[in-house]
Each structure stands twice: as C-alpha cells, then as structure tokens.
Amino acid sequence: MNIIKKAWKTYCDWLDEMGLTPENKRCCIPLDERAQKALRGEQASDTSIDNKK
C-alpha cells in the first residue's frame, strides 16, 4: 500500500510542477465546444455564488 501512496504523491507532485492543478482542472485534453460552454457556465455560476458571500 505504501508503494501506491508514494507513486500517487510523486504523480501529484509532477502534476503540480507542470501547472496542472485542480484549479486548472488537471487536464491536458482539449475540450470540445459543448464541454467548453458547460465549463464557462459553471465558472459563471461559481463567480455569482462567490459575489453573494
């Protein structure tokens, strides 16, 4: 089990080093147009929620 945890940490550290953080969705696959529209809508709703706080 420790081998898996060590490998996962190494992988996560590498992703962070490459700038693929959760805030950046940790994804290097291009999104199709429908997915981009959905993501924009999600970000807009997150912004409106943050402004209400």
Buried (B, 14 or more C-beta within 10 A) or exposed (E): EEEEEEEEEEEBEEBEEEEBEEEEEEEEEEEEEEEEEEEEEEEEEEEEEEEEE
